[in-house]
Amino acid sequence: MESENMKKIIYSIICTVVLSTATSCGDFLETTSPSVVDRDFVFSDPTTARAALVGAYEAWRLAAQDNVFGDGLFYAADAAGSDIERHPEAFTAQPGRHQPEGFYQNGTTTGIYALTSYMKNDNNGDYNKLYAVIGPANAVITAIQRTSNFEAMIAAGTPTEISQIYGEAIALRACCYRELIRYFGDVPFAVESGVAAVGLTSRDYIYDAVIADLKTVEPLMYRVGESGVEKNFFSRTAVQALIGRIALEAGGYQTRRTDLGADFHKNGAGNVLTFEIKGTSNNNAEYGRRSDWQDLYAIAKTYLGECVNNSGTAKFLETDPRTPENGRIYENPYQYFFQQMNDLTFADESIYEYAMTQGASGNDARPYSMGRPSSGGGSNAFPCKSYGQARINPAFYYGIFDPKDKRRDVSVTVTGSTGGGAEKLIPFTPGSVSNGGGLSTNKWDENRMKTPYVQAQRRSGINGPYIRLAEVYLAYAEACAATGDEGTAKTYLKKIRERSFPAGQANTDAFIASCGSVLKAVIEERGFEFAGEGDRRWTLIRTGLLPDAIKKVKDLTKEMLDGLSANGYYTFANGNTISKYVWTKLVDAKTEKGFRLTAECPAGQENDPILYPGWRGQHDDWMSVATRAGVVNTTALTTTGANTNLAIKGLFNYIDPAGAEAAALVAAGYTRQDWGATLVTYYSEYHTNLFTDYDYVKTPIYLWPFTPNVIGTGGFLNGYGFKQE
C-alpha cells in the first residue's frame, strides 16, 4: 500500500510540473526538465515515466479535439473546403471561415484578411495549443534520453515498457509538427527540453527529422493490443502508419514561400532542395513537390506495408458481423465502423483514437461539428443541438457518389433532427443545425448511441478516429501506385472498394479506367471512404489533383443548377435525378417497420420512402433516454407523437408537381417541399462562392497567418501576402 501511495504522489507531482510547461506560447520554447526527483528513478521506472507522459497526452487530446481534428482551423477549412465538403452558412455571414476555405479568392484577399477574424490573438489557437503538447513531450523525451541506460535501450532494438513510453512521446511530437506544417507551413522546430526554438525552420527539414525519429522508435514499441497498449495510446502500429502518412505528405505538393532566401528550403541533411513546380507563383509563393519525392514515397511504402502485414488488434472488416433484428437489416461493414464509434467502443478498424469522456466539460466535435445536425436546444433535448459544420456539395452527392455504394448513406444525410425526437428535411437555405445548410455528414449521430447524453450539447463522448486501417490501405495503395507497383496498389484499392458495394458491382477496373490511372483511382476512392471527415482538402493539395477536382465539381454544379432552372430537374450521368421539389410526410415507423432508427436499406426496397436513403430516422426510444437522464420536461417528445420518421418521395426521381402522382401524394398526406428550387435561389452560394475566383493555375494559398502574438515571440514574419498585424 505504501508503494502504491508513493507512486500516486510522484504521479501527481510530475503531472503538475509537466502541465506547467505548457501554459503559454513562450513556455513551450524554454521548457526545463520536469523531473523533481532523481531522473534515473523517474524515467527508468515505467510507472513514474508513464505518469510524466500523462500531461502531454492530455494536452494533445485537447489540441486534437479543440483545434486540429474537431474544431479550430480543421472546423474552419478542412471540414468545409473541398470538392466534397462545403460550409453551411452564407458567404457574407462567415468571412473568417469562407475566405481561408476558398484560398482567399485566388490569393487576392490575404492582404486584407483580418488576422484575428477566426484565429484569436491568444494562447488558445492551433499554433499555441500544438506547441503546448510539444513542450511536455520534449520534457519526457529529453529526460529519457539523458538516463544512463538510454543508449543500451536504443541498441537493443526491442520493446520494453520504457522504450514504449519514449516512442509514444516521439509520436505525440511528430503528430504536432505534422499538424503545424499543414496549417502554417514552415514553423519553429524545438526538440530538446530547455532549448529555445526561434525563427522558422524549413518544413522539409522538420519532416525528415520527424520521420527519422519515428523510424528509430518503431522497433522499440508494441503493436496495438500487445502488452496492454490500447487504441488510445500510440503504438508501433500507429507509428508505422504515421511514418507512411508523413512521408506521403513530405513528398507531396505544398505551397512554399519564396521570400525566405534561395537556401532556406533544406532537407534533413541540411542540403538545399529543388522542387517540381505546378502552376504559377502567387504572393511570393510556389506550389510544388520535392524533386526527391520518390524517396519519400518509398519510405511510405515500406512502413505502410509493415502496418498492413501486421496490424495488431486493428482489423479491417470485409463483412458486417451484426445480425438482423426486428426486421432491421445491416449488411454494411463500413457502417459498422461508425456504429462502433457511436457505441463508445474502440472500433475494430481503428489503430489510434484520441479518447473523449461522455458528459465531460469542453468541446466534443462528434456529432456537434462533424455529424448529423439537430435543431435541439443546448440542454435536455432529443438530441441536443448539433451545428453541422461539415456539409456536402449536392453535385458530389447526386452526381459523383455511386448510388450502389453503401458508403453514401452512411456519409451523407438529407435529414436531421428537430431535437424533439422527430426527423426533418434539411433545406438548402444557408444556415445551421437542421434548419438550413443542406446535405450533411451522417457518420456520427446521437440518435445512434445506446446511451446518448441529453443533459448538454457537445458532451457525446465519441472518440476522435485519428488513424484507421482504411487510410493505411489506401495510403499503401497510393505509395505502391506512385512507385510503379500497380498490382499491389490495385489489390488494396479493391479491398476498400469491394466491401462497399453489393457483390460483383464494385466494377473496379471500369472505375480505374474512368479515373485515368490506378493512382488517380486510389485518390478518388479516398474521397468516398472519408467523405465529410475533412480528409479530402489536404489529400487534393498534397497530390496536386486540387485544380482538376475543384473545376470538376464547380462545372457539374453549374450544369445541375442550369438544368434545375430550365427544366425543374437535372439527371446526372449516374442516373440520379435532383428535382426542384420533394414530397415528405412524418410517419409512425415504429408501427410500420418495428423500429425508428433505420440501418441499411434492404436490396429491392429502394422505393420505400422510409427506408431509402438508409441510415437515418430517430432513436428508437427517446422517452426512455429522458427518463434515465432524469429529464422532467419532455413536452418536446410529445409534439409529433408517434410520427417520428420522415417518408420522402421524389428525392432521386422527377415527379411532375402538376401531375397525377403529385396529386396522389398530397391526398395521401404528403407535403411538397422546396428542394432543388432552393439551390437555384441561392445560385451564388452554391456556385459563385464555391472557391470564388480560384483560376486553377495560380499557387493556392491554403495556409493560415501567424497571429501578432506568435510573430512577436517567434522572431519571424508572415508570408503568403498576409499582414503582420
Number of C-alpha atoms within 10 A of each C-alpha: 6 7 8 8 10 11 15 15 13 19 20 15 17 25 21 15 18 27 21 18 27 27 16 16 22 20 18 29 27 17 22 21 20 24 19 11 12 8 18 16 13 23 27 19 13 17 16 20 25 22 22 30 25 19 26 29 22 15 22 26 21 23 26 24 23 23 23 26 25 27 25 20 23 23 23 24 28 28 31 28 29 29 25 30 28 29 32 27 21 19 18 11 11 15 16 19 22 26 25 26 27 24 24 25 21 23 23 16 15 23 15 11 19 17 21 15 12 17 21 14 15 15 16 18 19 25 25 23 25 28 29 31 28 33 34 34 34 27 27 29 24 19 24 22 17 13 15 12 12 16 11 9 16 16 9 11 15 15 21 16 18 21 24 26 28 25 28 29 24 25 27 25 27 25 19 23 25 21 19 21 20 19 21 18 24 21 22 21 21 22 21 23 24 18 14 16 19 15 14 17 18 22 27 23 22 24 23 19 18 25 24 13 17 22 17 14 25 27 20 25 28 24 29 25 16 13 13 10 16 17 25 20 20 29 28 29 29 31 31 26 30 25 28 28 24 23 26 27 25 26 24 21 27 29 23 24 22 17 12 14 8 11 12 20 23 19 20 17 9 13 12 14 17 16 15 13 17 17 14 13 18 21 21 14 21 25 25 23 24 21 13 15 18 17 15 22 27 19 19 29 27 16 24 30 22 15 25 19 9 13 25 18 17 23 16 20 19 14 13 15 12 12 9 11 10 8 11 18 16 20 20 23 20 23 22 22 20 21 19 17 24 27 18 21 11 22 23 18 23 26 34 27 22 22 21 21 13 17 17 13 11 12 19 27 28 28 29 28 25 29 28 34 38 34 24 24 18 16 16 24 27 31 31 29 28 30 27 31 32 33 32 28 26 25 24 20 20 23 23 17 20 18 18 14 18 23 24 23 25 25 26 27 26 22 25 32 32 27 25 26 29 29 25 23 23 24 23 25 20 20 20 23 26 29 21 22 26 31 28 32 28 28 27 25 29 28 24 24 18 13 16 26 24 27 19 18 26 27 24 29 23 28 25 22 21 15 21 20 24 23 21 25 26 24 27 31 30 30 31 26 23 18 16 11 15 17 13 16 25 22 12 22 27 21 16 24 22 18 20 25 18 14 9 8 12 19 13 17 13 10 17 19 12 12 16 11 13 26 24 19 24 28 22 19 20 23 21 21 22 16 28 29 25 24 21 26 22 20 21 22 21 21 20 18 15 21 19 13 16 20 17 14 22 22 12 19 23 16 16 26 25 16 17 21 18 10 10 20 23 26 19 15 10 13 14 20 19 28 26 25 23 25 23 24 21 20 21 19 23 16 11 10 15 15 21 27 22 26 25 20 22 16 8 7 11 13 14 14 19 27 25 21 27 21 23 30 28 28 24 20 14 21 16 10 18 21 12 10 15 12 15 9 11 16 8 17 20 13 13 16 13 17 19 28 30 25 23 25 24 21 23 20 16 19 20 16 15 8 9 11 12 20 13 11 16 15 10 10 13 19 17 18 15 15 22 25 21 17 25 21 14 17 16 14 20 25 19 14 19 26 26 18 15 21 14 17 14 19 27 29 26 26 21 20 25 26 22 19 16 20 16 13 13 19 12 16 19 18 23 24 20 20 18 16 14
